[in-house]
Amino acid sequence: MSGQPHQGLNVLLDAWSVDRAIGDLLTRAISPSGLTADEFAVYSLLARQGPLTPSQLAEQMAAPPTTVSSYVTRFEARGHITRERNPRDGRSYRISLTSEGRRSHRRAAELFRPARQAVEEALGAAEPGVRQALAQLREAVDVVRAGTASEPGTPEALT
């Protein structure tokens, strides 16, 4: 087992440990922008994928609808997003960044760029393989989440 907390216990706790370290790196890098690491990630999804419904955003974030609703309320109060009727389903709406939201995202992305580049340089030639492994991990986790959505977890699975 390595000297890092939770490293080597199992793939899920290893990924959790990496997630926490990434959150800390992001938070420190972008703090002058006024966005949190999680907010920057949500803004990045909206900037990259265009207008999304709350359900699509929840799926991308692997978050419950209440979490997405909280973000939407907060971002709307800042003037960083707009809601528009979903042309495919008039009962729902799509969320997109306003010009002010895009400016805020660009500022955070500029602050984040040096950290991202440093990590990519540290990974070197392994970077594409790491990205592929992360995509495989997300897919596997999503399959398990979909299959166990109504089943209670077992503590033995965590160790």
C-alpha positions as CSV (number, residue, x, y, z in Angstrom):
1,M,0.0,0.0,0.0
2,S,1.3,3.5,-0.9
3,G,1.7,6.3,1.6
4,Q,-1.4,8.1,0.2
5,P,-4.6,7.8,2.2
6,H,-6.9,5.1,0.7
7,Q,-4.5,4.4,-2.2
8,G,-4.4,0.7,-2.9
9,L,-7.5,-0.2,-0.9
10,N,-9.8,-0.6,-4.0
11,V,-10.5,1.2,-7.2
12,L,-13.4,3.2,-5.8
13,L,-11.6,4.6,-2.7
14,D,-8.5,5.3,-4.9
15,A,-10.7,7.3,-7.2
16,W,-12.4,9.0,-4.3
17,S,-8.9,10.1,-3.0
18,V,-8.0,11.4,-6.4
19,D,-11.3,13.2,-6.7
20,R,-10.6,15.0,-3.3
21,A,-7.1,16.0,-4.4
22,I,-8.4,17.3,-7.7
23,G,-11.1,19.3,-5.9
24,D,-8.4,20.8,-3.7
25,L,-6.2,21.7,-6.7
26,L,-9.1,23.2,-8.5
27,T,-10.3,25.2,-5.5
28,R,-6.9,26.7,-4.9
29,A,-6.3,27.4,-8.6
30,I,-9.6,29.2,-9.3
31,S,-10.5,30.8,-6.0
32,P,-9.8,34.3,-7.3
33,S,-12.6,33.8,-9.9
34,G,-15.3,33.5,-7.2
35,L,-16.3,30.1,-8.4
36,T,-16.0,26.9,-6.4
37,A,-14.5,23.8,-8.0
38,D,-17.9,22.2,-8.4
39,E,-19.4,25.4,-9.9
40,F,-16.5,25.6,-12.4
41,A,-17.2,22.0,-13.4
42,V,-20.9,22.8,-13.9
43,Y,-20.1,25.9,-15.9
44,S,-17.7,23.9,-18.0
45,L,-20.4,21.4,-18.8
46,L,-22.8,24.2,-19.9
47,A,-20.0,26.0,-21.8
48,R,-19.0,22.8,-23.7
49,Q,-22.4,21.1,-24.3
50,G,-24.6,24.1,-24.8
51,P,-28.1,24.3,-23.4
52,L,-29.0,21.3,-21.1
53,T,-32.1,20.3,-19.3
54,P,-31.8,19.9,-15.5
55,S,-32.2,16.1,-16.1
56,Q,-29.3,16.1,-18.6
57,L,-27.2,18.1,-16.2
58,A,-28.0,15.8,-13.3
59,E,-27.0,12.8,-15.4
60,Q,-23.7,14.4,-16.4
61,M,-23.0,15.4,-12.8
62,A,-24.2,12.1,-11.3
63,A,-26.2,14.3,-8.9
64,P,-29.7,14.3,-7.6
65,P,-32.2,16.7,-9.1
66,T,-32.3,18.7,-5.8
67,T,-28.6,19.5,-6.2
68,V,-29.1,20.7,-9.8
69,S,-32.0,22.8,-8.7
70,S,-29.8,24.4,-6.0
71,Y,-27.2,25.2,-8.6
72,V,-29.7,26.6,-11.0
73,T,-31.2,28.9,-8.3
74,R,-27.7,30.1,-7.3
75,F,-26.5,30.7,-10.9
76,E,-29.7,32.4,-11.9
77,A,-29.4,34.8,-8.9
78,R,-25.9,35.7,-10.2
79,G,-27.2,36.4,-13.7
80,H,-24.9,33.6,-15.0
81,I,-27.6,31.4,-16.6
82,T,-30.9,31.7,-18.4
83,R,-33.8,29.3,-18.7
84,E,-35.5,28.7,-22.0
85,R,-38.4,26.4,-22.8
86,N,-37.3,23.1,-24.1
87,P,-38.4,22.9,-27.8
88,R,-38.7,19.1,-27.5
89,D,-40.8,19.1,-24.3
90,G,-42.7,22.2,-23.4
91,R,-43.0,21.0,-19.8
92,S,-39.2,21.4,-19.2
93,Y,-36.6,24.0,-19.8
94,R,-33.0,24.2,-20.9
95,I,-30.2,26.0,-19.0
96,S,-27.5,28.0,-20.7
97,L,-24.8,30.4,-19.7
98,T,-25.4,34.1,-20.1
99,S,-22.6,36.3,-21.5
100,E,-21.7,37.1,-17.8
101,G,-21.7,33.4,-17.0
102,R,-19.4,32.7,-19.9
103,R,-17.0,35.5,-18.8
104,S,-16.9,34.1,-15.3
105,H,-16.2,30.6,-16.7
106,R,-13.4,32.0,-19.0
107,R,-11.8,33.7,-16.0
108,A,-11.8,30.5,-13.9
109,A,-10.6,28.5,-16.9
110,E,-7.6,30.9,-17.3
111,L,-6.8,30.5,-13.7
112,F,-7.1,26.7,-14.0
113,R,-5.0,26.3,-17.2
114,P,-1.6,26.3,-15.5
115,A,-2.6,23.6,-13.0
116,R,-4.2,21.5,-15.8
117,Q,-1.1,21.8,-17.9
118,A,1.2,20.9,-15.0
119,V,-0.8,17.7,-14.4
120,E,-0.8,16.8,-18.1
121,E,3.0,17.4,-18.2
122,A,3.5,15.3,-15.1
123,L,1.5,12.4,-16.7
124,G,3.4,12.7,-19.9
125,A,2.8,9.9,-22.4
126,A,0.4,8.2,-19.9
127,E,-2.2,11.0,-20.1
128,P,-4.3,9.4,-23.0
129,G,-4.3,6.1,-21.1
130,V,-5.4,7.8,-17.9
131,R,-8.2,9.5,-19.7
132,Q,-9.3,6.2,-21.2
133,A,-9.2,4.5,-17.8
134,L,-11.3,7.2,-16.3
135,A,-13.9,6.9,-19.0
136,Q,-14.0,3.2,-18.4
137,L,-14.3,3.7,-14.7
138,R,-17.2,6.2,-15.1
139,E,-19.0,3.8,-17.5
140,A,-18.6,0.9,-15.0
141,V,-19.8,3.0,-12.1
142,D,-22.8,4.2,-14.1
143,V,-23.7,0.6,-15.0
144,V,-23.6,-0.4,-11.3
145,R,-25.5,2.7,-10.2
146,A,-28.2,2.0,-12.7
147,G,-28.4,-1.6,-11.6
148,T,-28.4,-0.9,-7.9
149,A,-30.4,2.3,-7.7
150,S,-33.0,0.7,-5.5
151,E,-30.8,-1.8,-3.6
152,P,-29.2,-0.8,-0.3
153,G,-25.4,-0.7,-0.2
154,T,-23.4,-3.3,1.6
155,P,-20.6,-2.1,3.9
156,E,-18.4,-5.0,2.8
157,A,-18.3,-3.4,-0.7
158,L,-16.3,-0.4,0.6
159,T,-13.3,-2.3,1.9
